[in-house]
Amino acid sequence: MSQPYHAVAAWRAAGEAGDAAAAVAAFSPEVTLVSPITEQFAFHGRQQVRDLLEVALAAIDGITYTDQVAEGRTVALFYEAHIGDRRLYEAQRLRLAADGLITEITLFIRPLPALTRLMTRLGPELARRNKQPGLARLIPLAAGMLHSMADSGELHIMPRAAPR
């Protein structure tokens, strides 16, 4: 690669700026984004990934990349942000094409309540964009119950299991 990791730098800058349109410039035309929420589907191509990023970047505040590790055409990025009043930590595995553009993005999010809150915010808007208004109304109910359980466990149950 003549300009190593130029697309990664553009991806990071776009994420921190909350700019989905700028992120697209870092993508290979056949980019795939593997969902951190479900294994049931992935997002394929620049337009599908852009649609997801528009929704996600509107829901996630204050993205600050903290670390980058690279080996060849694989890059691991880590950032911290907020979704509402919750801290969110994300790890990203990027795979680069021979031209240096991003061809695959796999996301990992923690803690669980941040992920479930993200589900409640992304799911309805993505369903609306897919012209599924009934599903857009159902997702907040299902994801809301899951978020309530995860949040309650995080705040009230898991602290009791902390090392002493």
N, C-alpha and C positions, 0 to 999 in steps of 0.2 A: 504494500500500500504506500503510495507516494506521500499521502497526507494521513499518517496514522491517526485514527480515532477522531477525525474531523466531524463525522456524523454524531459521534458520542458527545462531543462538546456542544454541538447544535441541539441535540436531544436534551441535555442537561439544562442549557440556557432556556429552551422553550418550556421545560417543566417548571423551572423556578419563576418564569415570567407568566405562567398560566396560559401559554399561547399554543393551542392545538394546531393552528395553521402553520406556525413555524416548525413544529415538530415533524410535520409531514415531509419537509425538505430533507430530513435525515433518513427517510425510509427508502428501501428498495421497493419497486413497484409490487412485488409479491410478498411484502411484509406480512407476518402473522403475529398476533398478540394472543398469548395464552392467558385466559382469564384467571385471576387469583381467587375467584368466587366459586367457579364450577368447572368440572371437567367435561360438562355436557356440550360445550362449544368453544370455539376460538373466533377471533376476529381476523378476517383475511383481506388483504389489499389496503391501499392507502385510505380509501373512503371509509371503510368500516372502522378502521383503527382511528381515523380522525373523528368520526361520530362518537366513538367511545371516549376519546380524550376530551372532546368538548364538554361532555357531561361530567367526567371525572374531575377535570381541572376546575370546573365550577363548584364542585363539592368539597375539594381538598384545598386547604389554605396553608400558605407559608411553606411551600416545599423548599427544603434546603438540603442539597446533596452534601454528604459528609465524607464519603469514601468512594474510591474507584480502584478496582483491581483488574488487571488485564493480562491475558495470555493469548498471544496470537489474535485470532478473530473472535475471541470470547471475552466479554467485559462484564464484570459484576459491579453494579452501582448500588449505593445505599443512601436513602434520604430519610429525613424526619419532617413531619408536617402535623397539621391538625385537621380533624373532621369534626366540626362543632367544637365541643369542649374536650374532646378526646385526642390524646397524642396518637399519632399513627407513624409506624415505621415500615418502610418498604425496601425490599431487596429486589433488584432487577437483574436478570441474566439477559444480556444482549448478545446475539450472534450476528456477525457482520459478513456481508458478501465480499467477494474478491475486490470490488471497487470501494469498499469501506462503508457502504450504506448499511443500515440496520435491516436485517432480513427476518429476525425473530426476536420477540420480546416475551419473556416469561416473568410474571410478577408474583411476589410473595409478600403478604401483609400480616402484621401483627400489631397489637394484641387482638384477640378474637373480637372484643366489643367494637374496636375500630373497623374491623372487616364487616361485621354485621351492620353497623351503622352505614357503612359505605353501600352495602346491599340495599338498604332502605332508600338511599338517595339515587343510586344509579338505575336500579331495576325499573321503577315506574317510568322514568324519562326514556330509557332505551325501548321499553315496550310501546310508549306513545310514538316514538320515531318509527317503529316497525308497524304502526297502524294497528295496534292491539290494545284498544282502550280498556277492555275488560281485564286483561292481564295487568295493565297499569294500575287498576284498582285493587287487584288481588295481591300483587307483590308486597305492598306495604303491610298488609295484614300478616302474611306468612313471614316475611323478613322481620317485621316488628316483633312478632312472638319470639323468633330466634334471637333477635337483638336483646330483648328483655331478659331472656334466660342467660345469655352470655354476659350481659352487663351486671346482672344480679350475682352471678357466680364470681365474676371478677371483683366486685366490691364487697361481698358478704361471705362467700364460702371459701374462696381460695386463700384469703389472708389467714384463715385459721390453719391452713396446711403449711404455712411458711416455716422455714427452718428456725429453730429456737436455740 
